[in-house]
């Protein structure tokens, strides 16, 4: 009976080892795909930030330059959003004034008609 239990324990451990090996292979494959995606993304960013450098073989674009360019683009994007917000507020204000003026014109027209 002890021998049977030992065999079962060994079989369970063998299955666990196989499962761990399978998981390790999956994780390794995932890491490989993540590295490829990172390299692809890095290449795309460098191509956008510095098209001339991306096209020249052997010329490395410093990661710091890419980071600075991404920051610059992010800052410009934020400024653009802020400007858009200000313009929308201004437009809203002008529309309100226009409605007020239109309402005043209507009141004025009615007053003129009553006077006539």
C-alpha positions as CSV (number, residue, x, y, z in Angstrom):
1,X,0.0,0.0,0.0
2,X,2.9,2.4,0.8
3,X,4.4,1.6,-2.5
4,X,1.1,2.4,-4.3
5,X,0.9,5.7,-2.4
6,X,4.5,6.5,-3.4
7,X,3.7,5.7,-7.0
8,X,0.6,8.0,-6.9
9,X,2.6,10.8,-5.3
10,X,5.3,10.4,-7.9
11,X,2.7,10.5,-10.7
12,X,1.1,13.6,-9.2
13,X,4.5,15.3,-9.0
14,X,5.3,14.3,-12.6
15,X,2.0,15.9,-13.7
16,X,2.8,19.0,-11.6
17,X,6.2,19.2,-13.2
18,X,4.7,18.8,-16.7
19,X,2.2,21.6,-15.9
20,X,4.9,23.8,-14.6
21,X,6.9,23.2,-17.8
22,X,3.9,24.0,-19.9
23,X,3.4,27.3,-18.0
24,X,7.0,28.2,-18.3
25,X,6.9,27.7,-22.1
26,X,3.7,29.8,-22.2
27,X,5.3,32.5,-20.1
28,X,8.5,32.4,-22.2
29,X,6.4,32.8,-25.4
30,X,4.5,35.7,-23.8
31,X,7.7,37.4,-22.9
32,X,9.0,36.9,-26.4
33,X,5.8,38.4,-27.9
34,X,6.0,41.3,-25.4
35,X,9.6,42.0,-26.4
36,X,8.6,42.0,-30.1
37,X,5.7,44.3,-29.5
38,X,8.0,46.7,-27.5
39,X,10.6,46.7,-30.3
40,X,7.8,47.4,-32.8
41,X,6.4,50.2,-30.7
42,X,9.9,51.6,-30.2
43,X,10.5,51.5,-33.9
44,X,7.2,53.2,-34.7
45,X,7.9,55.9,-32.1
46,X,11.3,56.5,-33.5
47,X,10.0,56.6,-37.0
48,X,7.4,59.3,-36.0
49,X,9.8,61.3,-33.8
50,X,12.8,61.1,-36.1
51,X,12.0,59.8,-39.6
52,X,15.5,60.4,-40.9
53,X,17.2,58.5,-38.1
54,X,14.8,55.6,-38.4
55,X,15.6,55.2,-42.1
56,X,19.4,55.2,-41.7
57,X,20.9,51.8,-40.8
58,X,23.1,51.8,-37.8
59,X,22.1,55.2,-36.6
60,X,20.7,54.8,-33.1
61,X,18.2,57.4,-31.7
62,X,18.9,58.0,-28.1
63,X,16.0,56.8,-26.0
64,X,16.2,60.1,-24.1
65,X,15.5,61.9,-27.3
66,X,12.5,59.8,-28.0
67,X,11.2,60.3,-24.4
68,X,11.7,64.1,-24.8
69,X,9.8,64.0,-28.1
70,X,7.0,62.0,-26.6
71,X,6.8,64.5,-23.7
72,X,6.8,67.4,-26.1
73,X,3.9,65.8,-28.1
74,X,2.0,65.2,-24.9
75,X,2.5,68.8,-23.7
76,X,1.3,70.1,-27.1
77,X,-1.7,67.8,-26.9
78,X,-2.6,69.1,-23.5
79,X,-2.2,72.7,-24.6
80,X,-4.4,72.0,-27.6
81,X,-7.1,70.5,-25.3
82,X,-6.9,73.5,-23.0
83,X,-7.2,75.9,-26.0
84,X,-10.1,73.9,-27.4
85,X,-11.8,74.2,-23.9
86,X,-11.3,77.9,-23.8
87,X,-12.6,78.3,-27.3
88,X,-15.7,76.3,-26.5
89,X,-16.3,78.4,-23.4
90,X,-15.9,81.6,-25.5
91,X,-18.3,80.2,-28.1
92,X,-20.8,79.3,-25.4
93,X,-20.6,82.8,-24.0
94,X,-21.1,84.4,-27.4
95,X,-24.1,82.2,-28.1
96,X,-25.6,83.2,-24.8
97,X,-25.1,86.9,-25.6
98,X,-26.5,86.3,-29.0
99,X,-29.7,84.7,-27.5
100,X,-29.9,87.7,-25.1
101,X,-29.6,90.2,-28.0
102,X,-32.2,88.3,-30.0
103,X,-34.6,88.3,-27.1
104,X,-34.0,92.0,-26.6
105,X,-34.7,92.6,-30.3
106,X,-38.0,90.7,-30.1
107,X,-39.0,92.8,-27.1
108,X,-38.0,95.9,-29.0
109,X,-40.0,94.8,-32.1
110,X,-43.1,94.2,-29.9
111,X,-42.7,97.6,-28.3
112,X,-42.5,99.2,-31.7
113,X,-45.6,97.4,-33.0
114,X,-47.5,98.4,-29.9
115,X,-46.4,102.0,-30.4
116,X,-47.6,102.0,-34.0
